[in-house]
Amino acid sequence: APPPPPPPPPDLPRSERVAALSHLVYLHTTKLRYDNSPAVRSESLRALTAASRLVPRAWRALMAKRDGGRAIGMAFCDRSDSAGEVAAAAGDLIEAATTMAA
């Protein structure tokens, strides 16, 4: 079973969390995923995984759009990254995404 979602920040409205998720997906697909540092790439994937659990309906809606689907496609490619931490984080994101879709 996936770990429980982290508690939402007490002072951040849902609309702002949804906007932050959208921006995080944008940053991941355009910049962070291409960083030379495996630590940056793996933490970006971990942040996406955590964000997916904070706003699951928004996550599902975003993944149905072009940029969201691209993020999952990139994660499938990242499973074969030579850096183990990136591959593991990508697997966690894919697992979270498939769990959310079910």
Buried (B, 14 or more C-beta within 10 A) or exposed (E): EEEEBEEEEEEEEEEEBBEBBBEBBBBBBEEBBEEEEBEBBBBBBBBBBBBBBBBBEBBBBBBEEEBBEBBBEBBEEBBEBEBEBBBBBBBBBBEBBEEBEE
